[in-house]
Amino acid sequence: MAYHIDDSCIACGSCQPECPVDAISEGDVYVIDPDTCTDCGACSEVCPTESIHPE
């Protein structure tokens, strides 16, 4: 199961360096590649807006 970033993302960038497999891409709202995500949850733990959830 991969994680997903919802529309409340403010594109602060705090999640991207936490991803050990580089599954997070920049944008107006950041995006997690579900095929690359290993479901570790590291990104979710650092998100200040709680925008990252398991799918």
CYANA upper distance limits for C-alpha pairs under 8 A (distance plus 0.5 A):
  1 MET  CA     34 PRO  CA      8.38
  1 MET  CA     38 THR  CA      8.28
  1 MET  CA     39 ASP  CA      6.62
  1 MET  CA     54 PRO  CA      7.33
  1 MET  CA     55 GLU  CA      6.90
  2 ALA  CA     34 PRO  CA      5.64
  2 ALA  CA     35 ASP  CA      8.21
  2 ALA  CA     37 CYS  CA      5.99
  2 ALA  CA     38 THR  CA      7.16
  2 ALA  CA     39 ASP  CA      5.71
  2 ALA  CA     54 PRO  CA      6.43
  2 ALA  CA     55 GLU  CA      6.41
  3 TYR  CA     32 ILE  CA      7.34
  3 TYR  CA     34 PRO  CA      7.55
  3 TYR  CA     37 CYS  CA      7.53
  3 TYR  CA     39 ASP  CA      6.78
  3 TYR  CA     41 GLY  CA      7.89
  3 TYR  CA     52 ILE  CA      7.00
  3 TYR  CA     53 HIS  CA      5.87
  3 TYR  CA     54 PRO  CA      4.65
  3 TYR  CA     55 GLU  CA      6.00
  4 HIS  CA     31 VAL  CA      7.74
  4 HIS  CA     32 ILE  CA      6.55
  4 HIS  CA     34 PRO  CA      8.37
  4 HIS  CA     52 ILE  CA      6.03
  4 HIS  CA     53 HIS  CA      5.89
  4 HIS  CA     54 PRO  CA      6.50
  4 HIS  CA     55 GLU  CA      6.42
  5 ILE  CA      9 CYS  CA      7.24
  5 ILE  CA     29 VAL  CA      8.11
  5 ILE  CA     30 TYR  CA      7.17
  5 ILE  CA     31 VAL  CA      6.65
  5 ILE  CA     32 ILE  CA      7.33
  5 ILE  CA     51 SER  CA      5.92
  5 ILE  CA     52 ILE  CA      4.94
  5 ILE  CA     53 HIS  CA      7.01
  6 ASP  CA     29 VAL  CA      8.28
  6 ASP  CA     51 SER  CA      5.80
  6 ASP  CA     52 ILE  CA      6.96
  6 ASP  CA     53 HIS  CA      8.35
  7 ASP  CA     29 VAL  CA      7.10
  7 ASP  CA     51 SER  CA      7.78
  8 SER  CA     49 THR  CA      7.41
  8 SER  CA     51 SER  CA      6.13
  9 CYS  CA     29 VAL  CA      5.99
  9 CYS  CA     30 TYR  CA      7.46
  9 CYS  CA     49 THR  CA      7.17
  9 CYS  CA     51 SER  CA      5.96
 10 ILE  CA     28 ASP  CA      8.05
 10 ILE  CA     29 VAL  CA      7.10
 10 ILE  CA     49 THR  CA      8.10
 11 ALA  CA     26 GLU  CA      7.89
 11 ALA  CA     27 GLY  CA      7.44
 11 ALA  CA     28 ASP  CA      6.59
 11 ALA  CA     29 VAL  CA      6.02
 11 ALA  CA     30 TYR  CA      6.46
 13 GLY  CA     17 PRO  CA      8.21
 13 GLY  CA     26 GLU  CA      8.18
 14 SER  CA     18 GLU  CA      7.90
 14 SER  CA     43 CYS  CA      8.30
 14 SER  CA     46 VAL  CA      7.03
 14 SER  CA     47 CYS  CA      7.01
 15 CYS  CA     19 CYS  CA      7.31
 15 CYS  CA     24 ILE  CA      8.23
 15 CYS  CA     42 ALA  CA      8.20
 15 CYS  CA     43 CYS  CA      5.04
 15 CYS  CA     44 SER  CA      7.75
 15 CYS  CA     46 VAL  CA      6.69
 15 CYS  CA     47 CYS  CA      6.65
 16 GLN  CA     22 ASP  CA      7.72
 16 GLN  CA     24 ILE  CA      6.10
 16 GLN  CA     25 SER  CA      7.93
 16 GLN  CA     43 CYS  CA      7.58
 17 PRO  CA     22 ASP  CA      8.37
 18 GLU  CA     42 ALA  CA      6.43
 18 GLU  CA     43 CYS  CA      6.19
 19 CYS  CA     23 ALA  CA      7.10
 19 CYS  CA     24 ILE  CA      7.54
 19 CYS  CA     42 ALA  CA      6.97
 19 CYS  CA     43 CYS  CA      6.67
 21 VAL  CA     36 THR  CA      7.38
 21 VAL  CA     37 CYS  CA      7.48
 21 VAL  CA     38 THR  CA      8.12
 22 ASP  CA     36 THR  CA      8.34
 23 ALA  CA     32 ILE  CA      5.90
 23 ALA  CA     33 ASP  CA      5.67
 23 ALA  CA     34 PRO  CA      8.17
 23 ALA  CA     36 THR  CA      5.93
 23 ALA  CA     37 CYS  CA      6.09
 24 ILE  CA     30 TYR  CA      7.16
 24 ILE  CA     31 VAL  CA      6.02
 24 ILE  CA     32 ILE  CA      4.96
 24 ILE  CA     33 ASP  CA      6.92
 25 SER  CA     30 TYR  CA      6.16
 25 SER  CA     31 VAL  CA      5.72
 25 SER  CA     32 ILE  CA      6.92
 25 SER  CA     33 ASP  CA      8.30
 26 GLU  CA     30 TYR  CA      5.38
 26 GLU  CA     31 VAL  CA      7.27
 27 GLY  CA     31 VAL  CA      7.84
 32 ILE  CA     37 CYS  CA      7.46
 33 ASP  CA     37 CYS  CA      6.60
 39 ASP  CA     54 PRO  CA      8.23
 41 GLY  CA     45 GLU  CA      7.01
 42 ALA  CA     46 VAL  CA      7.44
 43 CYS  CA     47 CYS  CA      6.90
 43 CYS  CA     52 ILE  CA      7.70
 44 SER  CA     50 GLU  CA      7.35
 44 SER  CA     51 SER  CA      8.06
 44 SER  CA     52 ILE  CA      5.55
 44 SER  CA     53 HIS  CA      7.21
 47 CYS  CA     51 SER  CA      7.13
 47 CYS  CA     52 ILE  CA      7.43
